Each structure stands twice: as structure tokens, then as C-alpha cells.
């Protein structure tokens, strides 16, 4: 079985459109959550009403991103914003690792997560169709398909190996990285670009989430005593993975080693999480890493800031680690970059990789008082210096679909 390491990173996020900028914001605790402007095609009752009838006023949007600065105009026209993020983040990761220079194109996989597909294209064309009986753009299908990101990365990088998209709601990016890890470890492929991307911030998407009453009217505060919901976001993060032997042979930079992957289903309720399912995925990831629970020194939590998720995830951590649970440092970076659905696990995996590489654990921002019922060591204030032997990155999705990565510093 091959050992699998991370040798390249790329991202487009609400807290930075490059890994150096993301890293700076991550460890400074700088949030990308901000009041949102009127979204295209949204009905407005008042030109000054930026909430547009929504109960919340904030999102975590990518800023200062012009796709035409990165992509040919033809590609921009044929693809949605989510695919723009995917291509550029994958370019960054592939360029850093020089992946395509060292591996045959048929031996590289592209495994990415995207749950929502091309929301901006879909909503714009739907409004045309039903609202104005107008002609639908002929490129609508290829703009909206969830696999457009994977396909366009393949075309952009000239990679011909196994290429696919995973759509498992909020666990999509973590499932994608986990599957790529398994494929390289087994020898099915030599290397992979893996991660997630999403650009769902349209008025219809925001209104749909608003109706569920799970979005914070202010901002996401994971594990806080006064938490009142998530903050929706967008972005992309991509990792390049390869065998440790190959990385060492060519003297590549190694950021961290992926050593385990666990995934499970609650088989309980479509929206209400179950601690047993999350606990099972964590146990699987630790066992897959041939590790002991005592080795886990940091947990990057799913931590959405909703009452149900944070309580359930905390209960799962207590199930797995028992009396030691309250001693393990925990934080959720959604307090910085928001909840980007299919991309969220990839952004959090990126944060975990950087945390291990820098021996610095990111803070859980925006929290003044931890919910005493949580009974966990939530990192507050400034990042914490630490050298964990093993870290977990949790994703717990609607539908009860759980995915957990286990990573070691290198």
C-alpha cells in the first residue's frame, strides 16, 4: 500500500484567492463574512433593501475575482462561476506540484466535489424561461452540470485518467479527497487533483436556505453559547496528491500525509444529524490510519454554527474519545470562510494541511462564550501552537452522509 502525501495546494476563497492569502487570513482569524449586495436577477422591493426580503444579511463571497484575468473568454462564456473557481484552484495546485510534468496523463485522477452545480446559470435561465418566456441560452446544460468542474480541469490540464464529480451535499469535497487517497494508496493511479468547488450564492439558493431557518441573521459562530445558524459561502480548494516515494524521489515539497479515511451514513433523518454516524466515520478514519484515538491532537470540526449540528458533532467526539474528548483542540474554520456546501470539506482539509505544516491550529472565530454543554477544548482568540501527531477533518452532510480524513504532519 502506497503512502499518500499532499504536494500542491490551490484555492479561491472568501478569505483569499491564493494559498498565501488564505493562510494569512486563516491564522490572523480574518473573516470573509460580510453584508451581501443585491444578487443578480433578484426581485427588489426597494433599491436600498439589500436583504431583498431575506431574514439574513451576510454571506461569505469570493472577492476580487475576475475570471477573464485567468481564463479565455470562450471558457468563461461556456462555464459557470463555480467552474471558474475549480479551474483556477486546480491550476494553482498542479503548478506548485508540477504534477503533469512528472506523471503520465492517464495515471493522474481528477476527483472533485460539487453538490450544487452551476447555480448562477441555472437560475438566470430559469428566470428567463418562466418569467419572461425568453430563449434559454444554448450552453445552459454544460454550464449547469455538476461535473463541469471535473471535466474542465481535465481539459485544462490535459489529464486523461479517472475523472469524476462527487455530490454528497456538504461532504462532497471530503469524499472526493478520500476517494483520491484510496485510489493512489491502492496503486490504481499515481497521483490526483482532489478537492471541491461551489458558487451557489444566488437569490433563489439563499431564499431556499432562508426557508429552512438554519442561516444566522448575523454570522456563523460555531460552538458558541449564542450560535444561531450557518453563513453560506462559496469557493474552491484543490490538493495535489501523490505517493510519498515519488514525492521524495523528485524532492517535492510535502505539506502533510493523508493516512486514513472514514465514511458512513446515519440512516436516520434527512436533516437531523445522528452522533452515531459521525462517530463511526471518525473511528473508521483512525483505524484506517492504523492509529489510536490517543494520537489525535486536533479536530477540524464540521462546525456549522447550528444548534443541532454542533451539539451532535460534540456528542460524536465524546463517543469516540471518552474522557479525553475535552482535552483535544477543536475549531471550525467556517467562522472565517462560511459554509460553501460541496467545497466546504476541501477548504477545511486545506486549513488542516496548513495547520499541520505550520504547527499552528486555527482559531474558532466570532465566539465569546463557548456553549458549556459542548464540553470541548474550542480554540479561541489566537491560533494555538501545537504539534499534533494526528488530525481529523470532519464533514457531516445533510442526508446523514459523513466523511472524515485523518492526516499526519510530515
C-alpha positions in Angstrom: 0.0 0.0 0.0 1.4 3.4 -1.0 1.8 6.2 1.4 0.0 9.3 0.1 1.1 12.9 0.6 0.0 16.4 -0.3 2.5 18.2 -2.6 0.4 21.1 -4.1 -2.3 23.5 -2.9 -4.7 25.8 -4.6 -7.7 27.9 -3.6 -10.2 30.6 -4.5 -12.0 31.5 -1.2 -13.7 34.3 0.7 -10.5 34.8 2.7 -8.0 34.7 -0.2 -7.7 33.8 -3.8 -4.3 32.2 -3.4 -2.9 29.8 -0.7 -0.6 32.5 0.8 -3.5 34.9 1.2 -5.7 32.1 2.6 -3.0 31.2 5.0 -2.6 34.8 6.2 -6.3 35.2 6.8 -6.6 31.7 8.4 -4.0 32.4 11.1 -5.0 36.0 11.6 -8.6 35.0 12.2 -9.8 37.4 9.4 -13.3 36.5 8.4 -14.6 36.7 4.9 -18.2 37.0 6.1 -19.7 40.4 5.1 -23.0 42.0 4.2 -24.0 40.9 0.7 -25.0 43.2 -2.2 -28.2 42.6 -4.2 -27.7 39.4 -6.2 -28.3 39.3 -10.0 -31.9 38.6 -11.1 -33.2 39.0 -7.5 -36.5 40.9 -7.2 -36.1 44.1 -5.2 -38.9 46.0 -3.5 -36.6 48.9 -2.5 -33.3 49.8 -4.2 -31.8 50.3 -0.7 -33.0 47.0 0.6 -30.0 44.7 0.3 -31.7 42.0 2.3 -34.3 41.6 -0.5 -36.8 40.0 1.9 -34.3 37.6 3.4 -34.0 37.1 7.2 -30.2 37.3 7.0 -27.9 39.9 5.5 -24.5 38.2 5.3 -22.7 35.7 3.2 -19.1 34.6 2.6 -18.5 35.6 -1.0 -15.3 35.4 -3.0 -14.0 38.9 -3.6 -11.9 40.5 -6.3 -12.1 37.5 -8.7 -12.3 38.3 -12.4 -12.3 35.1 -14.4 -11.1 36.9 -17.5 -7.8 37.5 -15.8 -7.3 33.7 -15.6 -9.3 32.1 -18.4 -10.0 32.6 -22.1 -13.3 34.4 -22.9 -14.6 31.3 -24.6 -14.2 29.2 -21.5 -15.7 31.9 -19.3 -18.8 32.0 -21.6 -19.2 28.3 -21.6 -18.9 27.8 -17.9 -20.4 28.9 -14.6 -18.7 30.8 -11.8 -18.2 27.5 -9.8 -16.2 26.0 -12.7 -14.1 29.2 -12.9 -13.1 28.6 -9.3 -12.4 25.0 -9.9 -10.1 25.5 -12.9 -8.1 28.3 -11.3 -7.7 26.5 -7.9 -6.6 23.3 -9.8 -4.1 25.3 -11.8 -2.5 26.6 -8.7 -2.2 23.2 -7.1 -0.9 21.5 -10.3 1.6 24.2 -10.9 3.0 24.0 -7.4 3.5 20.3 -7.5 4.4 20.2 -11.2 2.1 17.2 -11.4 1.6 16.9 -15.2 5.4 17.2 -15.7 6.2 14.1 -13.7 3.3 11.7 -14.4 1.7 10.2 -17.5 -1.7 11.9 -18.0 -3.6 8.6 -17.9 -2.1 7.9 -14.4 -3.5 11.1 -12.8 -7.0 11.2 -11.4 -9.3 14.2 -11.0 -11.8 13.7 -8.2 -13.7 16.7 -7.1 -16.8 17.5 -5.1 -19.6 19.8 -6.2 -23.1 19.5 -4.8 -25.0 22.4 -6.4 -23.7 22.6 -9.9 -23.9 25.8 -12.0 -26.5 27.6 -9.8 -25.9 31.1 -11.4 -26.5 29.8 -14.9 -29.5 27.7 -13.9 -31.2 30.5 -12.0 -30.6 33.1 -14.7 -32.0 30.9 -17.4 -34.9 29.7 -15.3 -36.0 33.3 -14.7 -35.8 33.9 -18.4 -37.9 30.9 -19.2 -40.7 31.2 -16.7 -40.5 34.9 -16.0 -40.1 36.4 -19.5 -40.7 33.4 -21.8 -37.3 34.2 -23.3 -35.0 31.9 -25.2 -32.7 29.8 -23.0 -29.0 30.1 -23.7 -27.7 27.1 -25.7 -24.9 26.5 -23.3 -27.1 26.2 -20.3 -26.7 22.4 -19.9 -22.9 22.4 -19.9 -22.9 25.4 -17.6 -25.1 23.8 -15.0 -24.0 20.2 -14.8 -22.2 19.4 -11.6 -19.4 17.6 -13.3 -18.4 20.6 -15.4 -15.6 21.4 -12.9 -14.0 18.0 -13.2 -14.3 17.9 -17.0 -12.9 21.4 -17.4 -9.9 20.7 -15.1 -9.2 17.6 -17.2 -9.3 19.6 -20.4 -7.3 22.5 -18.9 -4.6 20.2 -17.5 -4.7 17.6 -20.4 -5.2 14.8 -17.8 -6.9 11.7 -19.2 -7.0 9.5 -16.0 -10.1 8.7 -13.9 -12.2 11.9 -13.7 -15.4 12.3 -11.8 -17.5 14.6 -9.6 -19.0 13.6 -6.3 -22.2 15.1 -5.0 -22.8 14.3 -1.4 -24.1 17.7 -0.1 -21.7 19.2 2.5 -19.4 16.1 2.5 -18.6 16.2 -1.3 -15.1 17.7 -1.1 -14.1 15.4 1.7 -15.4 12.3 0.0 -13.5 13.4 -3.2 -10.2 13.7 -1.3 -10.8 10.5 0.5 -11.5 8.6 -2.7 -8.5 10.0 -4.4 -6.4 9.0 -1.4 -7.7 5.4 -1.7 -7.0 5.3 -5.4 -3.4 6.3 -5.0 -2.8 4.2 -2.0 -4.1 1.1 -3.8 -1.9 1.8 -6.9 -4.9 2.4 -9.2 -3.4 5.8 -10.1 -0.1 7.5 -9.3 -1.4 11.0 -8.5 -4.5 13.1 -8.3 -6.0 16.5 -8.2 -8.7 16.4 -5.5 -10.9 18.9 -3.7 -14.2 20.7 -4.1 -15.8 23.8 -5.6 -19.1 25.7 -5.3 -20.7 29.0 -6.2 -24.2 28.8 -5.0 -24.8 32.3 -3.9 -27.9 33.2 -6.0 -31.1 34.7 -4.7 -33.1 31.5 -5.2 -30.5 29.5 -3.3 -30.4 32.0 -0.4 -34.2 32.1 -0.3 -34.4 28.3 -0.2 -32.0 28.1 2.8 -33.8 31.0 4.4 -37.0 29.0 4.4 -35.2 26.2 6.5 -34.5 28.7 9.3 -30.9 27.5 9.7 -29.0 30.6 8.5 -27.7 33.0 11.0 -29.1 36.6 10.8 -25.6 37.8 11.6 -22.8 35.3 11.2 -21.7 31.8 11.9 -20.4 31.2 15.4 -19.6 27.5 15.8 -19.9 26.1 19.3 -20.9 29.4 20.7 -23.5 29.7 23.5 -25.4 32.2 21.4 -25.0 30.5 18.0 -27.9 30.9 15.7 -27.1 29.3 12.4 -24.7 29.0 9.5 -23.4 31.5 7.0 -23.5 30.5 3.3 -20.4 30.8 1.2 -18.6 29.9 -2.0 -15.1 29.0 -3.2 -12.8 26.2 -4.2 -9.8 24.3 -2.8 -7.7 21.7 -4.6 -4.9 19.4 -3.3 -2.5 17.5 -5.4 -1.8 14.1 -4.0 0.9 11.5 -4.9 2.9 8.7 -3.4 5.5 9.5 -0.8 8.1 7.5 -2.7 7.6 9.6 -5.9 7.5 12.9 -4.0 10.8 12.1 -2.2 12.4 10.8 -5.4 11.9 14.2 -7.1 12.4 16.3 -3.9 8.9 17.7 -3.9 7.6 19.8 -1.1 5.4 17.7 1.2 2.8 19.5 3.2 1.2 16.6 5.1 0.4 12.9 4.8 -3.1 11.6 4.4 -3.2 8.4 6.4 -6.9 7.5 6.8 -10.4 8.0 5.5 -13.7 7.0 7.1 -17.3 7.5 5.8 -20.7 6.4 6.9 -24.4 7.1 6.7 -26.7 7.9 9.7 -29.6 6.1 8.1 -31.8 8.1 10.4 -33.1 11.5 9.2 -32.6 13.6 6.1 -31.7 16.8 8.0 -31.3 15.9 11.7 -27.8 14.5 12.3 -27.1 11.5 14.4 -24.0 11.3 16.6 -23.6 7.6 16.0 -22.9 8.1 12.2 -20.3 10.8 12.8 -18.6 8.8 15.5 -18.5 5.8 13.1 -16.7 7.8 10.4 -14.2 9.2 12.9 -13.4 5.7 14.2 -13.0 4.4 10.7 -10.6 7.1 9.8 -8.5 6.5 12.9 -8.5 2.7 12.3 -7.7 3.2 8.6 -4.6 5.2 9.7 -3.5 2.3 11.9 -3.6 4.8 14.7 -5.1 5.0 18.2 -7.6 7.6 19.4 -5.0 8.9 21.8 -2.9 10.1 18.9 -5.5 12.6 17.7 -4.3 16.1 18.7 -6.6 18.3 16.6 -10.1 18.1 15.1 -11.1 20.4 12.3 -14.8 20.3 13.0 -17.7 20.5 10.6 -19.0 23.1 13.0 -21.8 24.9 11.1 -23.0 27.0 13.9 -26.4 25.5 14.0 -27.8 24.2 17.3 -28.3 20.6 16.0 -25.0 20.2 14.2 -22.7 21.5 16.8 -24.4 19.6 19.6 -24.4 16.3 17.6 -20.8 16.7 16.5 -19.7 17.3 20.0 -21.6 14.3 21.2 -19.9 12.2 18.5 -16.4 13.4 19.6 -17.3 12.4 23.2 -18.4 9.0 22.0 -15.1 8.4 20.2 -12.7 9.8 22.7 -14.4 9.4 26.0 -12.9 11.2 28.9 -10.1 12.6 26.7 -12.6 14.4 24.4 -12.4 17.7 26.4 -8.6 17.8 26.0 -8.4 17.7 22.2 -8.2 21.1 20.5 -11.1 21.7 18.2 -12.0 24.6 15.8 -14.3 25.2 12.8 -12.9 27.4 10.1 -16.5 28.0 8.8 -16.4 31.0 11.1 -13.9 32.5 8.6 -14.9 31.2 5.1 -18.6 30.3 5.7 -20.3 27.1 4.6 -19.6 26.5 0.9 -21.6 23.2 0.7 -19.7 20.9 -1.6 -16.5 22.9 -1.3 -16.5 23.2 2.5 -14.7 19.9 3.2 -12.0 20.8 0.8 -11.4 24.3 2.3 -11.3 22.7 5.7 -8.8 20.0 4.5 -6.6 22.8 3.1 -6.8 24.5 6.5 -5.9 21.3 8.3 -2.9 20.7 6.0 -1.6 24.2 6.7 -2.2 23.7 10.4 -0.1 20.6 10.4 2.6 22.1 8.2 2.9 25.2 10.3 2.4 23.6 13.7 -0.3 26.2 14.3 -4.0 25.4 14.9 -6.6 28.0 13.6 -8.9 29.8 15.9 -12.7 29.4 16.1 -13.5 33.0 15.4 -16.5 35.0 16.4 -17.1 33.2 19.7 -17.1 35.0 23.1 -18.6 32.2 25.2 -18.5 28.5 24.4 -21.7 26.6 24.9 -21.0 24.8 28.2 -22.9 21.7 27.0 -20.3 21.2 24.3 -17.5 20.4 26.8 -14.7 20.6 24.2 -11.4 22.5 24.0 -12.6 25.0 21.4 -9.7 27.2 20.3 -10.5 30.9 20.9 -8.6 34.1 20.4 -5.3 33.5 18.6 -4.1 30.3 16.8 -2.6 27.8 19.1 0.9 26.4 18.7 0.8 22.7 18.7 2.4 19.6 17.1 -0.4 17.0 16.9 0.5 13.5 15.8 -2.8 13.1 14.0 -5.5 15.4 12.9 -9.1 14.7 11.8 -11.1 16.8 9.3 -14.8 16.2 9.7 -17.6 16.7 7.2 -21.2 15.8 8.3 -23.7 16.4 5.5 -27.5 16.6 5.1 -28.8 13.2 4.4 -26.6 11.8 7.2 -23.6 11.4 5.0 -20.4 11.6 7.0 -16.8 11.8 5.8 -13.6 12.1 7.8 -10.0 12.5 6.8 -7.1 11.6 9.0 -3.8 13.4 8.4 -0.3 13.4 9.9 2.3 16.1 9.8 5.4 15.4 7.6 
